[in-house]
Amino acid sequence: MKAKNILITGGAGFIGSNFITYFLHKYPNDIRIINLDKLTYAGELSNLKPIQNHPNYTFIKGDICDKELVIDIFQKYKIDSIVHFAAESHVDNSIENPHEFINTNVLGTFNLLTIAKEFWMDAPHQFKQDKEYCRFHHISTDEVYGTLGKTGLFTEETAYAPNSPYSASKAASDFIVRSHFHTFGMNVVTSNCSNNYGPNQHDEKLIPTIIRKALSEENIPIYGDGLNIRDWLYVTDHCKGIDLVFQKGKTGDTYNIGGKNERNNLYIAHTICEILDEIKPKYTSYKEQITFVKDRPGHDFRYAIDASKIENELGWKANESFETGIKKTVNWYLKKYSRE
């Protein structure tokens, strides 16, 4: 690994915290990670407890939109690569408050790219001495592609068609990253993932909400008829894919990372309830708590990713099926909620 001083943005969030833990365990002596996180409601330092005292880990509270802070971090820690997770990501919140999504996801990404370019490059397509390996890895989402019908898969060539303020802001950031490769020759890669699940996910998301509501004997809310389909990817499998793309991905390319686990929301709720019925039974099945609520505006029907490019070019594959991963996830949240 050439990169030594890696800036991770949004590393206290769900995927970022899992990645930092995975990365430091895999390369304990080869890298230094600087984690820049604003610690909004979605960031939680307890997610990083396993590595918080690691000698090669530093946490900085701050905003990716803060130009002076980011410049100071580059100077002080000699940043030579970025893995950019930081983003507002909850679709419902983007409907209520789209401004925050544009600010963080679009302007924040642009700020990071601009500063990285200044530190790594002398001119378009001309790197500073020994900076050719400096890489910007942008973490994005399958939601930029819009929605699918009952058949078909998103590929890296699928035209963008975002349908929510969240996905529109991520699409914009993807294009800004792309432009820095084609115009300036920066060493960038992008990965677009399907729906992640697993430890450390924020309580507002679908799977933690189902588990939390079930355990508190509240109604389990399912949008519409519950038949909206997502391709589910266990977060550790995603972290392995990010590692491969960061280290071996072709400069300027995009890699789709998906779990090949298409499940509709009602199936997910039923599966979680069945697991809870087995390991924490109560007087009636948890399924009786499932309640259908008004669908959200612009709710995409189906996402599904074709991950053959990363599989064939970089040798990645998902180890967890949804059925194995969801059991691990339910058990993790049972322990979490029993401590609270």
NUVEXKOL-494771 format. One record per residue (C-alpha): z, y, x. Coordinates in steps of 0.2 Angstrom, whole numbers, padded with zeros to 4 digits, always signed. Example, Ala and Ser with C-alpha at 12.3 -4.5 7.8 and 13.67 -1.06 7.14 Angstrom:
// residues 2
+0039-0022+0062/+0036-0005+0068/
This chain:
// residues 340
+0000+0000+0000/-0005+0017+0007/+0004+0028-0005/+0022+0031+0001/+0029+0046-0009/+0024+0043-0028/+0028+0056-0041/+0031+0047-0058/+0031+0058-0073/+0040+0054-0089/+0049+0040-0079/+0065+0040-0091/+0054+0035-0106/+0050+0018-0112/+0035+0013-0102/+0039+0024-0087/+0057+0017-0085/+0050-0001-0086/+0037+0003-0073/+0049+0011-0061/+0061-0003-0062/+0047-0016-0060/+0039-0006-0045/+0054-0004-0035/+0059-0022-0037/+0042-0027-0031/+0040-0014-0017/+0059-0010-0012/+0055-0004+0006/+0037+0002+0005/+0038+0017-0007/+0048+0032-0012/+0048+0036-0031/+0052+0054-0037/+0054+0053-0056/+0051+0070-0065/+0056+0069-0083/+0061+0083-0095/+0073+0072-0104/+0068+0076-0121/+0074+0065-0135/+0063+0051-0130/+0069+0051-0112/+0085+0042-0107/+0093+0040-0090/+0102+0024-0095/+0085+0016-0095/+0085+0017-0076/+0103+0011-0073/+0097-0005-0064/+0089+0006-0050/+0098+0023-0052/+0107+0021-0035/+0091+0014-0026/+0089+0023-0009/+0071+0025-0012/+0073+0033-0029/+0075+0051-0034/+0077+0059-0051/+0072+0077-0055/+0075+0084-0072/+0060+0096-0076/+0044+0100-0086/+0027+0095-0079/+0021+0112-0086/+0033+0121-0074/+0020+0125-0060/+0033+0132-0047/+0044+0116-0049/+0029+0104-0047/+0023+0114-0032/+0041+0113-0024/+0041+0094-0027/+0025+0092-0019/+0031+0102-0004/+0048+0094-0002/+0043+0076-0005/+0026+0076+0002/+0019+0068-0014/+0003+0058-0010/+0001+0049-0027/+0005+0052-0045/+0007+0039-0060/+0007+0051-0075/+0017+0044-0090/+0024+0060-0097/+0018+0063-0114/+0023+0067-0132/+0018+0051-0141/+0025+0048-0158/+0011+0051-0171/+0022+0056-0185/+0030+0070-0174/+0012+0076-0170/+0008+0079-0188/+0024+0089-0190/+0023+0098-0174/+0006+0097-0165/+0010+0112-0153/+0021+0102-0142/+0008+0088-0140/-0005+0100-0135/+0007+0109-0123/+0013+0093-0114/-0001+0081-0115/-0015+0094-0112/-0008+0108-0102/+0005+0098-0093/-0009+0085-0087/-0020+0100-0081/-0005+0108-0072/-0002+0092-0062/-0021+0089-0058/-0023+0107-0052/-0008+0106-0040/-0013+0089-0034/-0030+0095-0030/-0023+0110-0020/-0012+0099-0010/-0025+0085-0007/-0042+0093-0006/-0050+0107+0004/-0065+0109-0007/-0074+0099-0021/-0077+0081-0014/-0069+0086+0002/-0051+0079+0006/-0038+0086+0018/-0036+0075+0033/-0028+0058+0029/-0027+0063+0010/-0042+0052+0005/-0030+0038-0002/-0020+0051-0013/-0022+0045-0031/-0019+0052-0048/-0016+0037-0061/-0017+0044-0079/-0008+0033-0092/-0017+0034-0109/-0018+0025-0126/-0031+0015-0136/-0028+0028-0150/-0041+0039-0142/-0055+0028-0148/-0050+0030-0167/-0050+0016-0179/-0059-0001-0180/-0064-0011-0195/-0060-0029-0198/-0070-0034-0183/-0074-0027-0165/-0064-0022-0150/-0062-0006-0140/-0071-0007-0123/-0071+0006-0109/-0088+0012-0116/-0082+0015-0134/-0085+0033-0140/-0069+0043-0142/-0064+0047-0160/-0046+0052-0161/-0039+0054-0178/-0021+0062-0176/-0015+0077-0166/-0007+0065-0154/-0023+0055-0150/-0033+0071-0149/-0021+0078-0136/-0022+0062-0126/-0041+0061-0128/-0042+0079-0121/-0031+0074-0106/-0042+0059-0103/-0057+0071-0102/-0048+0083-0090/-0044+0069-0078/-0062+0063-0079/-0068+0080-0075/-0058+0081-0060/-0067+0066-0053/-0085+0071-0058/-0083+0089-0053/-0071+0089-0039/-0072+0071-0032/-0053+0068-0035/-0046+0050-0033/-0042+0047-0051/-0040+0032-0062/-0036+0030-0080/-0029+0016-0090/-0029+0015-0109/-0016+0003-0117/-0013-0005-0133/+0004-0004-0143/+0018-0008-0131/+0034-0016-0136/+0050-0022-0127/+0066-0015-0119/+0070+0003-0118/+0058+0008-0133/+0064+0023-0143/+0073+0019-0159/+0059+0029-0169/+0046+0017-0165/+0041+0003-0177/+0049-0013-0169/+0066-0005-0165/+0066+0003-0182/+0064-0014-0190/+0077-0021-0180/+0089-0007-0182/+0087-0005-0201/+0089-0024-0203/+0105-0025-0194/+0112-0010-0203/+0107-0018-0220/+0096-0003-0224/+0078-0003-0231/+0065-0008-0218/+0051+0005-0221/+0033-0001-0220/+0019+0011-0222/+0007+0008-0236/+0003-0010-0239/+0008-0015-0221/-0009-0022-0217/-0013-0010-0203/-0016-0020-0187/-0012-0016-0169/-0014-0026-0153/+0003-0028-0146/+0007-0028-0127/+0023-0033-0119/+0029-0019-0108/+0031-0029-0092/+0013-0036-0094/+0008-0018-0095/+0017-0013-0079/+0008-0027-0070/-0008-0020-0076/-0003-0002-0071/+0001-0008-0053/-0016-0017-0051/-0026-0002-0058/-0016+0010-0047/-0018+0000-0031/-0035-0008-0034/-0044+0001-0048/-0061+0009-0044/-0060+0028-0042/-0066+0037-0057/-0065+0022-0068/-0055+0018-0084/-0047+0001-0087/-0041-0005-0105/-0025-0015-0105/-0022-0025-0121/-0012-0040-0125/-0024-0050-0136/-0010-0050-0149/-0017-0043-0165/-0004-0042-0179/-0002-0032-0194/+0014-0022-0198/+0020-0034-0212/+0018-0049-0201/+0029-0040-0187/+0042-0036-0200/+0043-0054-0207/+0043-0061-0189/+0058-0050-0184/+0067-0054-0200/+0065-0073-0197/+0071-0072-0179/+0087-0062-0186/+0089-0075-0200/+0090-0088-0186/+0101-0080-0173/+0111-0068-0184/+0111-0075-0202/+0119-0066-0216/+0121-0070-0235/+0102-0066-0239/+0086-0065-0228/+0083-0049-0219/+0066-0050-0227/+0073-0044-0244/+0076-0027-0235/+0057-0024-0232/+0052-0009-0242/+0035-0001-0244/+0034+0018-0242/+0020+0031-0243/+0007+0029-0230/+0006+0043-0217/-0009+0055-0216/-0024+0048-0206/-0016+0031-0203/-0029+0021-0192/-0032+0004-0199/-0034-0007-0184/-0034-0005-0165/-0039-0020-0153/-0043-0019-0135/-0056-0029-0125/-0046-0031-0108/-0060-0041-0100/-0064-0028-0087/-0046-0028-0079/-0045-0047-0081/-0062-0050-0072/-0061-0036-0059/-0043-0035-0055/-0036-0052-0060/-0024-0046-0073/-0018-0056-0088/-0005-0055-0101/+0009-0068-0099/+0018-0065-0115/+0011-0069-0132/+0018-0059-0146/+0029-0073-0152/+0037-0075-0135/+0039-0057-0132/+0046-0052-0148/+0060-0065-0146/+0065-0056-0130/+0064-0039-0138/+0075-0044-0153/+0088-0051-0141/+0088-0035-0130/+0090-0024-0145/+0104-0035-0152/+0114-0032-0136/+0110-0013-0136/+0115-0011-0154/+0131-0021-0152/+0136-0009-0138/+0133+0007-0149/
